[in-house]
Amino acid sequence: MNKTKLYQITLIILCNTIFIIPPSSAQMKQEKPNVLFILIDDLKPAIHGFGDVTAITPNIDALINRGVRFDRAYSNQAVCVASRNSLLLGSRPTSTGLYDFGRDIRQYYPDAVTLPEAFKNQGYFTQAIGKVFHIGHNTYNDPQSWSAPHFHEKIIEYLTMDKSQSELTIEEALFENHSWEYALKQIKGIPWESPDVPDEAYGDGRVANKAVQVLDSLQAQNQPFFLAVGFARPHLPFSVPKKYWHYYDEAKLPLPLTEQYPEGAPKFAVKRTGEIEQYQNIPDYKEGERYPDSLKRRLIHGYYAGVSYVDAQIGKVIAELRRSGLDKNTIVVLWGDHGYLLGDMGMWTKHVNYELANRVPLIISVPNGALSGYATASIVETVDIYPTLIELAGLTLPKENPLLFDGESLVPLLTHKKHKIDYAYHCYPRDGWMGRSIRTDQYRLVEWTNIQNRNLPAQYEFYIYDKDLLEHKNEVDFKNPAFLETLALLRQQPDYHAPLPASPQKKIIME
């Protein structure tokens, strides 16, 4: 054999040997999928890809085309702090007793393992940008969940409002964790503004820019990451750059289908006052009165402008994920913390047990996933997300966690299989009553029990959904087999804990 031939054979052997060398520990770490978790405040499924023909949301629509759309996903309580706690703990408020503001997780469950902390404990780099944990109203971030300091941004922000009469607005003060006593001495903020400014003039634009910077830096990191990016809009106030207001013709925006409260509902079950009245030019509640059409249209316009603004910010983050090549090994989740009423049934914002306040957008895109551009009608809950991501990443659920995991993994739904559970369970406390609700394919049952006096008889709401997603009439009938079957299903769920001691900071916004 000549030397040339021997050299060629040797080279082939060496090349093949190089290719079968076991991967280094750093390379093995890189095989774990990354997670990009996008959280959006107050976003109902007002998304074109979810069937809302009014919404202009090309970037979220593109994400839907690359993943699985969950058409019937529900929050576990229609208020941001409890909903986010459900997500981050994997436990419902009825398991934790954490229903409202002023209740830091570590104060009650110092050994709880949050979702990002579970990733961190199993070798991931974790970072939060924007609103992830609810910060404000005497509630704070959880530093031990993250590998890097939290990048905090403003939720309430004005560029045009005259604040010469007071240092802050009521809502600004609350979100900056001033006391209620201080906050209520401040002036009300304006409910919307539309200056001609660049995206980064507001917090969500700066959150997107920071996320782009972090993703760029993560390209060279030999460690999988869990990056949570939280956006504030379309939360009030609708402070959004002018160009996004121009996306919509206010005169053509749809008004609420009905402004009537559900017939036969207990008075404490509906929302008559609260968050929206903390802003200027919003009339105080008066029985039987509704906002003028001009005000309704402006509020609806501001909400949709906020949706399109945050869609553009999400587009920047996703574009960087793809430019960097990280998309090839990154699970992307988009989640709204709860729904929004936006005037339907005469109610605004959230804080009730009804459909529109609890149905949320949820999208999960898995790299090289079996399904893309697929929609499932299976009923799922926020608490399902924790075990889903743990399974997708090949991790294990924390064994020493003091809280029960209430959710079920949604991985079967990402592979065309059936989900084990086909109902959603959520709650809302109001005026001394606890409303526990179960939503099945066709029905919603709410059982209200008095927290202070358990001897008082329970009150019930039972709704049958037909042509729309509104609660028109309470159909309680103790002889109705459907009611009795749904009640039996509700009774199978764990009873709620008694509420934790009242927070000294608790005040009006929880209404």
Secondary structure by P-SEA (a helix, b strand, c coil): ccaaaaaaaaaaaaaaaaaaccccaaaaaaacbbbbbbbbcccccccccccccccccaaaaaaaaabbbbccccccccccaaaaaaaaacccccccccccccccccccccccccaaaaaaaaccbbbbcccccccccccccccccccccccccccccccccccccccccaaaaaaacccaaaaaabbbbbccccccccccccaaaaaaaaaaaaaaaacccccccbbbbbbcccccccccccccccccccccccccccccccccccccccccccccccccccccccccccccaaaaaaaaaaaaaaaaaaaaaaaaaaaaaaaacccccbbbbbbbccccccccccccccccccccccbbbbbbbccccccccccccccccccaaaaaaaaaacccccccccccccccccccccccccccccccccccccccbbbbbbbcccbbbbbbbbcccccccccbbbbbbcccccccccccccccaaaaaaaaaaaaccccccccccccccccccc
